[in-house]
């Protein structure tokens, strides 16, 4: 897919974002022990799957195998970096050589430290209106790829715009990292609340409340250990 189809180059909003330095692009080579042919084969294999494992066994089981492709997934956290890192790593692994879009991440991603070859586009310091427009444009034109989106409290209209965009992205993986949100129904495929269970100097255990999932009632899951990223 031509890069110009990802977002409209004639958009005044995109032009303003570029001029203000809010769009950052980085890339990795595919030479870290993998040939480009091998990466392409992995990409095709990944795209043929219906779910992507999160790295949390209990959560994957509750969600019927993991995160469904072409669907909208919300992770509510009491603060940044509560499970974000492992979920992001799982998403980037799915992307392989497809693009990864980071919208308003809480910290600048360290691209050389990420596994798998991919182009990374970072859009930060976006207003609510900017992130609503940019994310909908990116998702609806993405095809195979990943969108990682941080928004403290997206409103109902914004979530609906993402859900409509997802209808044109059957192989995309989209994760929304929000703050703690009300429980009213919204247009997410899954809604998961992250709970900090216990912490030591070396590790933390986090637990999940699955607020919404396909084919099942809400459920609270036991804690799983996770290394702390500082």
BAFI-3210 file (N, C-alpha, C; in Angstrom, 3 decimals, decimal comma, padded with zeros to 6 digits):
// residues 230
n [1|2|3|4|5|6|7|8|9|10|11|12|13|14|15|16|17|18|19|20|21|22|23|24|25|26|27|28|29|30|31|32|33|34|35|36|37|38|39|40|41|42|43|44|45|46|47|48|49|50|51|52|53|54|55|56|57|58|59|60|61|62|63|64|65|66|67|68|69|70|71|72|73|74|75|76|77|78|79|80|81|82|83|84|85|86|87|88|89|90|91|92|93|94|95|96|97|98|99|100|101|102|103|104|105|106|107|108|109|110|111|112|113|114|115|116|117|118|119|120|121|122|123|124|125|126|127|128|129|130|131|132|133|134|135|136|137|138|139|140|141|142|143|144|145|146|147|148|149|150|151|152|153|154|155|156|157|158|159|160|161|162|163|164|165|166|167|168|169|170|171|172|173|174|175|176|177|178|179|180|181|182|183|184|185|186|187|188|189|190|191|192|193|194|195|196|197|198|199|200|201|202|203|204|205|206|207|208|209|210|211|212|213|214|215|216|217|218|219|220|221|222|223|224|225|226|227|228|229|230]
n.u [000,846|000,569|002,332|001,169|-001,504|-002,092|-002,622|-004,190|-002,236|-002,881|-004,317|-005,031|-004,879|-003,057|-000,812|-000,399|000,261|002,694|004,277|004,389|005,961|004,883|004,727|006,545|008,776|010,152|012,299|013,149|015,685|015,423|017,310|018,129|019,109|017,187|015,930|014,503|012,610|011,920|010,716|008,512|007,152|006,475|004,791|002,609|001,773|001,015|-001,080|-003,010|-004,065|-006,681|-006,643|-004,481|-002,016|-001,758|000,267|-000,399|-001,583|-004,029|-005,687|-005,713|-007,085|-009,590|-010,450|-010,932|-008,710|-007,119|-006,451|-008,752|-008,384|-009,066|-010,850|-011,884|-010,108|-010,040|-008,016|-008,141|-006,350|-005,072|-002,958|-000,263|001,764|000,938|000,977|001,122|003,556|004,046|001,787|002,106|004,476|003,541|001,773|003,491|005,039|003,172|002,884|005,217|006,673|004,853|003,330|003,507|001,587|001,835|-000,067|-000,182|001,580|002,625|005,326|008,271|008,729|011,379|012,689|014,884|015,096|012,927|011,598|011,468|011,018|009,831|008,028|007,723|005,457|005,088|002,805|002,375|001,246|-001,320|-004,451|-007,830|-009,588|-007,820|-006,661|-008,883|-009,564|-007,116|-006,620|-008,895|-008,608|-006,169|-006,707|-008,809|-007,506|-005,472|-005,110|-003,137|-001,602|-000,708|-002,243|-001,575|-002,969|-003,282|-005,466|-006,949|-009,733|-011,737|-014,594|-018,024|-018,708|-016,207|-015,206|-017,063|-016,443|-013,954|-014,740|-016,307|-014,320|-012,829|-014,250|-013,250|-010,813|-009,914|-007,684|-006,227|-004,730|-005,841|-005,271|-006,540|-005,470|-006,677|-007,732|-009,316|-012,614|-016,201|-018,766|-020,670|-022,098|-020,103|-018,672|-016,694|-014,947|-013,715|-013,343|-011,116|-010,056|-007,212|-005,617|-003,456|-001,926|000,057|003,309|006,869|010,359|011,412|009,466|006,042|002,658|-000,094|-003,619|-006,668|-009,809|-012,225|-014,361|-015,977|-016,547|-016,535|-019,120|-019,273|-019,696|-018,814|-015,710|-013,457|-009,975|-007,275|-004,181|-001,263|002,227|004,445|007,232|008,641|008,949|011,177]
n.v [-001,189|002,191|004,768|007,265|006,800|006,296|008,532|011,581|013,630|016,201|017,259|019,897|019,674|017,532|018,679|020,815|019,392|018,200|020,479|021,472|019,650|017,261|014,780|011,922|009,782|006,581|003,809|000,312|-001,939|-005,081|-006,940|-008,167|-010,876|-012,060|-012,763|-010,771|-012,211|-014,150|-012,568|-011,627|-014,008|-014,630|-012,478|-012,999|-015,389|-014,527|-012,794|-014,554|-015,596|-015,521|-014,434|-012,635|-013,434|-012,140|-012,464|-012,862|-015,553|-016,227|-014,095|-014,359|-016,803|-016,097|-014,353|-015,938|-016,838|-014,666|-011,352|-010,278|-009,868|-006,980|-005,804|-003,652|-002,880|-002,188|-001,122|-000,380|001,495|002,245|003,972|005,100|002,631|000,286|-002,749|-002,007|-002,289|-005,072|-005,727|-003,987|-005,033|-007,530|-006,662|-005,333|-007,479|-008,886|-007,110|-007,252|-006,583|-004,661|-001,360|000,446|002,471|004,982|006,753|009,547|008,413|007,646|007,903|008,437|005,976|003,567|002,784|001,196|-000,749|-002,377|-005,482|-007,193|-006,204|-003,105|-000,173|002,745|005,130|007,979|009,961|012,664|014,677|015,358|017,000|016,389|016,526|016,319|013,780|012,164|012,582|011,869|009,196|007,823|008,156|006,823|004,167|003,324|003,166|001,396|-001,450|-004,248|-004,038|-002,088|-000,136|001,796|003,393|006,057|007,477|009,425|009,529|008,715|009,913|008,838|009,319|009,474|006,868|005,458|006,418|005,226|002,548|002,420|002,924|000,597|-001,277|-001,252|-002,378|-005,272|-006,832|-005,430|-004,520|-002,975|-001,200|000,447|002,445|003,516|005,661|004,862|004,009|004,715|002,144|001,895|000,591|000,485|000,930|-001,067|-004,117|-005,717|-004,978|-004,259|-004,064|-003,108|-004,195|-003,408|-005,809|-006,661|-005,624|-005,645|-004,850|-005,988|-007,113|-007,039|-007,999|-008,224|-007,980|-008,723|-007,316|-008,387|-006,598|-006,598|-008,974|-011,115|-013,469|-014,188|-013,701|-010,850|-011,108|-011,651|-011,974|-014,012|-012,832|-012,190|-012,535|-009,892|-008,326|-005,330|-002,318|000,209]
n.w [000,000|-000,832|000,816|000,871|001,057|003,658|005,280|004,372|002,362|001,712|003,699|005,873|008,604|009,047|007,877|009,637|011,962|011,227|010,779|013,357|014,557|015,538|014,427|014,193|012,544|012,361|011,537|011,245|010,189|008,437|009,176|011,474|012,054|010,532|007,366|004,712|003,312|005,155|007,115|005,667|005,266|007,898|008,381|006,662|007,768|010,330|009,667|008,887|011,162|013,659|016,178|018,413|020,686|023,991|025,803|028,372|029,970|031,279|030,545|027,746|027,532|028,605|026,657|024,510|023,100|022,692|021,409|019,099|015,613|013,580|015,277|018,020|020,885|024,329|027,013|030,274|032,629|035,891|035,932|033,780|032,077|033,306|032,570|029,945|028,496|027,933|026,430|024,281|023,175|022,281|020,311|018,490|017,688|016,186|014,086|012,480|009,422|008,812|009,217|012,346|014,346|016,721|018,890|020,795|022,857|026,259|026,659|024,697|022,278|022,194|019,437|018,306|020,276|020,003|018,934|015,756|012,347|011,327|010,329|012,207|013,302|015,092|016,682|018,639|021,458|020,648|020,297|021,534|019,335|017,193|017,607|017,313|014,610|013,244|014,100|013,164|010,390|009,937|010,843|009,120|006,688|006,988|006,612|006,944|009,998|012,944|015,460|018,197|020,804|022,978|025,247|027,703|028,459|026,236|024,473|023,789|021,083|019,845|020,211|018,722|016,185|015,813|015,820|013,503|011,609|011,914|010,501|007,968|008,220|008,446|009,147|010,921|014,067|016,864|019,736|022,511|025,046|027,969|030,734|033,902|033,262|032,936|033,241|031,260|028,216|025,296|022,001|021,887|021,164|023,064|026,549|029,017|032,327|034,102|037,030|039,689|041,530|043,405|044,508|044,261|044,643|042,398|040,752|039,611|040,203|038,185|037,737|035,986|035,149|033,135|031,430|029,230|026,739|023,850|023,614|026,332|029,913|031,995|033,799|036,524|036,772|038,024|039,447|037,440|037,080|036,236|034,829|036,042|034,245|034,129]
ca.u [000,000|001,366|002,323|000,300|-002,868|-002,305|-003,300|-004,240|-001,167|-003,412|-005,073|-004,436|-004,592|-001,807|000,246|-000,142|000,935|004,070|004,971|004,573|006,858|004,142|004,785|007,892|008,825|011,387|012,209|014,161|015,992|014,982|018,527|018,513|019,040|016,044|015,888|013,238|011,663|011,439|009,784|007,283|006,440|005,880|003,686|001,470|001,294|000,320|-002,319|-003,996|-004,629|-007,829|-006,362|-003,095|-001,796|-001,338|001,355|-001,022|-002,306|-005,400|-006,424|-005,924|-008,131|-010,872|-010,828|-011,115|-007,489|-006,347|-007,074|-009,257|-008,008|-010,172|-011,753|-011,403|-009,844|-009,729|-007,370|-008,201|-005,300|-005,109|-001,856|000,514|002,742|000,370|000,741|001,264|004,762|003,901|000,766|002,732|005,407|002,753|001,232|004,586|005,415|002,206|003,054|006,321|007,128|003,765|003,543|002,967|001,288|001,759|-000,782|-000,095|002,158|003,065|006,772|008,766|009,190|012,774|012,493|015,914|014,925|011,767|011,867|010,774|011,208|008,587|008,082|007,015|005,019|004,697|002,087|002,177|000,689|-002,517|-005,663|-008,901|-010,099|-006,763|-006,486|-010,078|-009,442|-005,950|-006,772|-009,910|-008,015|-005,138|-007,314|-009,611|-006,620|-004,284|-004,915|-002,427|-000,746|-001,045|-002,432|-001,506|-003,600|-003,463|-006,428|-007,384|-011,164|-012,409|-016,051|-018,767|-018,623|-014,870|-015,113|-017,871|-015,698|-012,945|-015,414|-016,668|-013,086|-012,400|-014,966|-012,423|-009,473|-010,132|-006,451|-005,531|-004,810|-005,962|-005,375|-006,777|-005,087|-007,396|-007,813|-010,484|-013,778|-017,497|-019,048|-021,725|-021,709|-019,522|-018,475|-015,488|-015,114|-013,373|-012,971|-010,370|-009,512|-005,987|-005,495|-002,177|-002,230|001,108|004,545|008,127|011,367|011,809|008,367|004,685|001,631|-001,279|-004,807|-007,548|-011,263|-012,719|-015,670|-016,753|-015,865|-017,504|-019,550|-019,076|-019,994|-017,630|-015,016|-012,235|-008,936|-006,206|-003,008|-000,159|003,446|004,948|008,424|008,445|009,800|011,439]
ca.v [000,000|003,410|005,499|008,435|006,408|006,140|009,756|012,479|014,623|017,531|017,703|020,996|019,203|016,777|019,652|021,534|018,490|018,050|021,742|021,636|018,611|016,256|013,499|011,374|008,527|005,814|002,492|-000,665|-002,845|-006,452|-007,745|-008,653|-012,327|-012,523|-012,274|-010,122|-013,256|-014,778|-011,620|-011,613|-015,250|-014,483|-011,527|-013,678|-016,357|-013,792|-012,231|-015,608|-015,942|-014,727|-013,804|-012,396|-013,673|-010,956|-012,791|-013,193|-016,789|-016,156|-013,136|-014,968|-017,813|-015,422|-013,676|-016,912|-017,015|-013,428|-010,156|-010,546|-008,911|-006,239|-005,387|-002,559|-003,385|-001,153|-001,499|000,689|001,359|003,334|004,877|004,624|001,546|-000,870|-003,775|-001,475|-002,736|-006,427|-005,681|-003,339|-005,988|-008,520|-006,009|-005,090|-008,780|-009,184|-006,188|-007,644|-005,509|-003,700|-000,157|000,594|003,864|005,315|008,016|010,096|007,492|008,344|008,116|008,203|004,596|003,352|001,905|000,156|-001,807|-003,196|-006,606|-007,304|-005,080|-002,372|001,287|003,283|006,511|008,477|011,233|012,980|015,976|015,612|017,377|015,404|016,578|015,826|012,342|011,539|012,605|011,133|007,769|007,271|008,106|005,790|002,840|002,961|002,971|000,689|-002,808|-005,031|-003,171|-001,921|001,204|001,863|004,693|006,423|008,569|009,237|009,247|008,980|009,966|007,835|009,620|009,123|005,407|005,024|006,718|004,167|001,293|002,496|002,782|-000,792|-002,064|-001,261|-002,847|-006,607|-007,457|-004,494|-004,703|-001,641|-001,199|001,750|002,482|004,629|005,645|004,138|004,545|004,198|000,801|001,836|-000,108|001,277|000,163|-001,883|-005,567|-006,136|-003,944|-004,913|-003,157|-003,634|-003,926|-003,735|-006,752|-006,587|-005,123|-005,722|-004,070|-006,669|-007,497|-006,735|-008,901|-007,475|-008,780|-008,131|-007,447|-008,344|-005,954|-006,948|-009,934|-011,797|-014,812|-014,512|-012,701|-010,245|-012,031|-011,175|-012,975|-014,033|-012,026|-012,797|-011,773|-009,092|-007,559|-003,885|-001,595|001,551]
ca.w [000,000|-000,924|002,084|000,834|001,344|005,079|005,665|003,228|002,433|001,467|004,864|006,616|009,951|009,017|007,609|010,883|012,888|010,767|011,009|014,788|015,032|016,290|013,727|014,160|011,825|012,530|010,909|011,561|009,089|008,664|009,099|012,791|012,086|009,747|005,993|004,383|002,913|006,375|007,733|004,883|005,545|009,214|008,259|006,070|008,736|011,380|009,149|008,703|012,448|014,055|017,461|018,760|022,108|024,737|026,699|029,658|029,649|031,756|029,732|026,428|027,672|028,800|025,411|023,443|022,313|022,628|020,831|017,755|014,572|012,991|016,349|018,850|022,237|025,311|028,264|031,261|033,637|036,880|035,596|032,636|032,223|033,992|031,561|028,583|027,798|027,401|025,386|023,125|022,581|021,548|019,116|017,548|017,139|015,134|012,957|011,611|008,544|008,607|010,029|013,690|014,656|018,146|019,028|022,144|023,848|027,475|026,569|023,347|022,131|021,801|018,296|018,156|021,257|019,682|018,056|014,470|011,439|011,105|010,336|013,360|013,164|016,409|016,693|020,042|021,843|019,855|021,007|021,379|017,963|016,312|017,741|016,749|013,148|012,772|014,347|012,250|009,059|009,910|010,971|007,941|005,544|007,445|006,125|007,958|010,786|014,356|016,009|019,650|020,999|024,391|025,447|029,094|028,552|024,955|024,595|023,027|019,658|019,372|020,144|017,582|014,958|015,688|015,472|012,078|010,841|011,993|009,494|006,763|008,595|009,018|009,618|011,797|015,508|017,452|021,189|023,120|026,453|028,579|032,187|034,394|032,563|033,375|032,754|030,255|026,983|024,222|020,774|021,930|021,096|024,419|027,504|030,087|033,348|034,697|038,460|040,301|042,608|044,420|043,921|044,982|043,938|041,167|039,875|040,025|039,728|037,795|037,502|034,983|035,148|031,766|031,537|028,044|025,879|022,987|024,000|027,737|030,917|032,612|034,694|037,156|036,597|039,015|039,101|036,731|037,315|035,128|035,191|036,063|033,302|034,667]
c.u [000,881|001,237|001,362|-001,151|-003,144|-003,041|-003,232|-003,169|-001,665|-004,168|-004,337|-004,062|-003,279|-000,633|000,613|000,623|002,408|004,867|005,260|005,449|006,173|004,091|006,244|007,850|010,178|011,190|013,342|014,446|015,512|016,162|018,951|018,330|017,894|016,168|014,552|012,194|011,072|010,422|008,458|006,472|005,764|004,680|002,449|000,886|000,508|-001,032|-003,395|-004,641|-005,785|-007,581|-004,856|-002,944|-001,267|-000,068|000,879|-001,944|-003,775|-006,256|-006,711|-007,049|-009,497|-011,383|-010,944|-009,900|-006,631|-007,144|-007,483|-008,804|-009,254|-011,198|-011,080|-011,294|-009,421|-009,075|-007,374|-007,120|-005,390|-004,006|-001,115|001,460|002,242|000,015|000,921|002,398|004,587|002,860|001,317|003,683|004,675|002,211|002,312|005,046|004,450|002,473|004,092|006,728|006,021|003,974|002,897|002,788|001,119|001,086|-000,824|000,460|002,642|004,558|007,197|009,254|010,636|012,769|013,581|015,765|013,742|012,162|011,033|010,944|009,869|008,907|007,221|006,713|004,491|004,047|001,792|001,647|-000,523|-003,667|-006,721|-009,414|-009,067|-006,617|-007,696|-009,972|-008,303|-006,122|-007,791|-009,362|-007,001|-005,765|-008,020|-008,756|-005,445|-004,067|-004,303|-001,465|-001,308|-001,227|-002,461|-001,898|-003,821|-004,398|-007,012|-008,857|-011,861|-013,923|-016,703|-018,634|-017,263|-014,729|-015,925|-017,162|-014,604|-013,596|-015,827|-015,429|-012,609|-013,088|-014,192|-011,017|-009,549|-008,879|-005,641|-005,716|-004,782|-006,187|-005,534|-006,439|-005,717|-007,187|-009,008|-011,743|-015,069|-017,808|-020,116|-021,199|-021,169|-019,154|-017,143|-015,853|-014,796|-013,032|-012,335|-009,838|-008,323|-005,931|-004,096|-002,454|-001,219|002,378|005,713|009,120|011,700|010,661|007,042|003,776|000,413|-002,418|-005,712|-009,011|-011,707|-014,155|-016,579|-015,929|-016,906|-017,838|-019,357|-019,446|-018,703|-017,013|-013,783|-011,217|-007,905|-005,005|-001,976|001,062|003,901|006,151|008,117|009,424|009,960|012,201]
c.v [001,237|004,204|006,674|008,086|006,264|007,349|010,714|013,549|016,043|018,077|018,816|020,565|018,445|017,716|020,418|020,665|018,331|019,319|021,971|020,548|017,518|014,910|013,082|010,026|007,866|004,460|001,624|-001,478|-004,233|-007,400|-008,311|-010,161|-012,886|-011,960|-011,617|-011,147|-013,940|-013,875|-011,592|-012,870|-015,189|-013,551|-012,214|-014,704|-015,674|-013,299|-013,279|-016,018|-015,014|-013,957|-013,658|-012,577|-012,420|-011,200|-013,081|-014,385|-016,721|-015,220|-013,709|-015,997|-017,150|-014,773|-014,644|-017,081|-015,773|-012,291|-010,435|-009,460|-008,213|-005,764|-004,335|-003,030|-002,247|-001,770|-000,290|000,449|002,513|004,350|004,293|003,503|000,395|-001,913|-003,300|-002,156|-004,112|-006,469|-005,041|-004,293|-007,045|-007,926|-005,792|-006,397|-009,190|-008,345|-006,685|-006,456|-004,512|-002,481|-000,243|002,077|004,017|006,689|008,419|009,087|008,264|008,592|007,824|006,764|004,528|002,315|000,853|-000,999|-002,708|-004,323|-006,473|-006,020|-004,401|-000,894|001,779|004,753|006,960|009,840|011,563|014,390|016,347|016,038|016,293|015,366|016,019|014,315|011,597|011,475|011,710|009,632|007,145|007,156|006,966|004,397|002,427|002,701|002,043|-000,653|-003,654|-004,110|-003,000|-000,443|001,075|003,276|004,945|007,635|008,398|008,872|009,576|008,958|008,966|008,067|009,245|007,616|004,878|005,302|005,684|002,857|001,290|002,317|001,343|-001,673|-002,159|-001,806|-004,234|-007,293|-006,537|-004,890|-003,320|-001,774|000,229|001,642|003,725|004,625|004,823|004,813|004,017|002,868|000,760|001,231|000,877|000,353|-000,576|-003,356|-006,181|-004,909|-004,634|-003,847|-003,839|-003,228|-004,293|-004,577|-006,662|-006,114|-005,369|-004,879|-004,676|-006,933|-007,040|-007,839|-008,058|-008,443|-008,024|-008,350|-007,314|-007,840|-006,306|-007,895|-010,639|-013,176|-015,165|-013,365|-012,017|-011,201|-011,336|-012,304|-012,878|-013,241|-012,854|-011,913|-011,075|-008,308|-006,075|-003,245|-000,169|002,382]
c.w [000,000|000,364|002,054|001,106|002,829|005,643|004,487|003,327|002,223|002,677|005,593|008,018|009,991|008,775|008,867|011,877|012,521|011,067|012,491|015,387|015,806|015,578|013,634|013,469|012,061|011,892|011,395|010,311|009,441|008,688|010,438|012,872|011,278|008,338|005,739|003,971|004,136|007,072|006,996|005,133|006,905|009,165|007,711|007,025|009,836|010,903|009,004|010,017|012,791|015,350|017,664|020,272|022,786|025,547|028,108|029,434|030,070|030,925|028,345|026,479|027,793|027,514|024,230|022,551|022,218|022,023|019,391|016,792|014,033|013,999|017,219|020,298|023,157|026,542|029,187|032,317|034,622|036,657|034,401|033,055|033,093|032,944|030,146|027,826|027,179|026,290|024,118|022,419|021,771|020,250|018,068|016,913|016,030|013,892|011,968|010,741|008,206|009,510|011,403|013,959|016,163|018,246|020,495|023,161|025,065|027,520|025,134|023,211|021,658|020,682|018,148|019,142|020,997|018,737|016,784|013,639|011,175|010,978|011,487|013,115|014,526|016,251|018,144|020,229|020,988|020,762|020,797|019,949|016,984|016,396|017,190|015,238|012,673|012,945|013,410|010,838|008,946|009,926|009,688|006,716|005,842|006,764|007,220|008,695|012,177|014,669|017,532|020,050|022,488|024,476|026,850|029,236|027,232|025,121|023,646|021,529|019,078|019,221|018,966|016,259|014,737|015,242|014,006|011,203|010,823|010,962|008,183|007,042|009,224|009,536|010,518|013,256|016,141|018,957|021,678|024,599|027,077|030,085|032,616|033,871|033,176|032,692|031,669|028,956|025,959|023,085|020,739|021,767|022,452|025,247|028,704|031,047|034,013|036,160|038,930|041,535|043,738|043,743|044,856|044,204|042,588|040,225|040,451|039,536|039,383|037,520|036,542|035,354|033,693|031,823|030,369|027,190|025,033|023,541|025,449|028,649|031,368|033,631|035,266|037,132|037,712|038,503|038,347|036,924|036,052|035,603|035,114|035,096|033,819|033,645]
res [x|x|x|x|x|x|x|x|x|x|x|x|x|x|x|x|x|x|x|x|x|x|x|x|x|x|x|x|x|x|x|x|x|x|x|x|x|x|x|x|x|x|x|x|x|x|x|x|x|x|x|x|x|x|x|x|x|x|x|x|x|x|x|x|x|x|x|x|x|x|x|x|x|x|x|x|x|x|x|x|x|x|x|x|x|x|x|x|x|x|x|x|x|x|x|x|x|x|x|x|x|x|x|x|x|x|x|x|x|x|x|x|x|x|x|x|x|x|x|x|x|x|x|x|x|x|x|x|x|x|x|x|x|x|x|x|x|x|x|x|x|x|x|x|x|x|x|x|x|x|x|x|x|x|x|x|x|x|x|x|x|x|x|x|x|x|x|x|x|x|x|x|x|x|x|x|x|x|x|x|x|x|x|x|x|x|x|x|x|x|x|x|x|x|x|x|x|x|x|x|x|x|x|x|x|x|x|x|x|x|x|x|x|x|x|x|x|x|x|x|x|x|x|x|x|x|x|x|x|x]
***
